[in-house]
Amino acid sequence: MKVEKEEAIAGATGAGIGVAGVGIGVMGANAAAMTGGLAATGAVVGGGMALGIVAVAATPLVLGATGFAAVKVYKKYKNNKRDRKEGN
């Protein structure tokens, strides 16, 4: 699979937004607040603090993969549309 510049930028941007969102959420928080937040996040997905850490860590990865896939699908759609136009 060939990864082009636009796709890599979209993936990195999505991951960066996720990291920034998590960082802003805990800015100025003390250890008790962070622990409570991770435990609450873990409870939402059916676990405790450890599962909360996994859920929070996975967010930038999911956003990056989504951005990458969106650009990849758009470029494929655009190329198919161009190819159909040239064929007519």
KOLVO-219991 format. One record per atom (N, C-alpha, C): residue in one letter; x, y, z. Coordinates in steps of 0.05 Angstrom, whole numbers, plus 5000, padded with zeros to 4 digits. Layout:
BEGIN
AXYZ...
This chain:
BEGIN
M501749765000M500050005000M501850255000K501350424981K502850674979K501550894996V503151015013V502151235030V503251495018E501351665011E502151925000E502252135021K503352365014K503852585033K501252675046E499152715031E496652815042E495452625063E495652365057E494652165076E496152165102A498852185100A500452185124A499852435140I499552665127I498952915141I496252885156A494252775142A491552745154A491752565179G493252345177G493552165200G494952305224A497052445218A498552585239A496852805252T495352945235T493553155246T491453045264G490252825256G488152705273G489352615300A491752495299A492952405324A493752645341G494752855328G495553095343G493153225357I490853235344I488453345356I487653175380G487752915378G487052745400G488952785424V491452805419V493452855441V492953125454A492453325437A491953595448A489453595465G487353455456G484853445471G485253315498V486753105499V487252965525V488953145542G490953275530G492753455546G491253685558I489553815543I487954035553I486053945575G485053705572G483153605592G484353565619V486953515621V488253465647V490053685656M490153905640M491954125647M491154245674G492954265692G492454375718G491154185738A490753945730A489453755748A491453615765N490653545789N492453405807N492153105803A493852955817A493852655813A491152535820A489852625840A487252515848A485152565825A485252795813A483352855792A483952685767M486452655761M487152485737M486452195742T486952095766T486251815773T483251775772G481751965783G478851955782G477851955754G478952135737G478152145709G478651895694L481051775698L481651525685L479851295694A479351295720A477551085731A474751115720A473751365718A471151415707A470951335678T473051405663T473151325634T473151015632G474750885649G474850595649G472150475656A470750605675A468150495683A466150505660V466350705643V464550725620V464850485601V467350395598V467850165580V467849905595G467049905620G466749655635G469149565650G470949745659G473349675673G474049885694G476549895701G477450085721G479450275708M481250365725M483150575716M484950465693A485850215695A487550105674A486150115646L483650045646L482150055621L481750345612G481550525631G481250805625G483750915612I486150825621I488650895608I488750795579V487850555575V487850445548V485950605530A483550665540A481550815525A482651095517V483951235536V484951495531V487351485512A488951285515A491251255497A490451185468A488251045466A487250955439A485951185423T485051385437T483651605423T485351735401P487851815405P489451935383P489851735360L490151485367L490651275346L488151255329V485851255341V483351225326V482951475308L483351715319L483051955304L485051965280G487451885285G489451875264G488751685242A487851445249A487051245229A484551335214T482751475227T480351575214T481051785194G482751965201G483652175183G485052065159F486851865163F488251735142F486351595123A484451445134A482551305118A480751485102A479851715114A478151905100A479552015076V482052095079V483452205056V483851985034K484551745043K484951525024K482351475008V480051465021V477551415008V476851644989Y477251884998Y476652124981Y478352124956K480952064959K482652064936K481851834916K481051604927K480151384909K477651464894Y475751594909Y473351684896Y473851894874K475652084880K476352294861K477652174836N479451984840N480851854818N478851684801N477051544814N475051384799N473251574783K472451794795K470751984781K472152104756R474752164759R476352274737R476652064715D477151814723D477451594704D474951554688R472551564701R470051534687R469551764667K470352004675K470052234657K471752204633E474252114636E476052074614E475151844595G473851654607G472851424591G470551484573N468951684580N466551754565N467151924541
